[in-house]
Amino acid sequence: MPRAREVLMITAGFYSLWFRTPVGKGVSFVELEDNGKLGGRDATFAYAGQWKQDDERFEATVSAKPIAPDVSGTDAIDIVLVGQPDGEGSAFCVGFIKQSPDFRFDVAVVRMNDIAHAW
């Protein structure tokens, strides 16, 4: 009898976030914690927020704060990601910025091997 294929959902661990926006591309790194919190950073922003997965839907709400003083006066931006797991431990999402909802972008949430904290 054939065995059912195990579908890997998003779970706690380390992830790279590959994003493509209307103004460019980039990558960030986050840790998704068991308690639904997330945190991470890249060269420009520090990230903190919440994540959850319900069946086949992955959602995250993230506050992104500039690491260096921002000359534009922006204190933080609030990001929402919504997408579907790919069945192999990663997810493909659409994101938007709450302060500018028409600014939409694509994000690939890719599981990394579990590593020690790098930040």
ABEGO torsion letter per residue (X at the ends): XBBBBBBBBBBBEBBBBBBBBAAEBBBBBBBBBAAGBBBEBBAABBBBEBBBBBEABBBBBBBBBBABBBAAGBABBBBBBBBBBAGAGBBBBBBBBAABAABBBBBBBBBBBBBBBAX
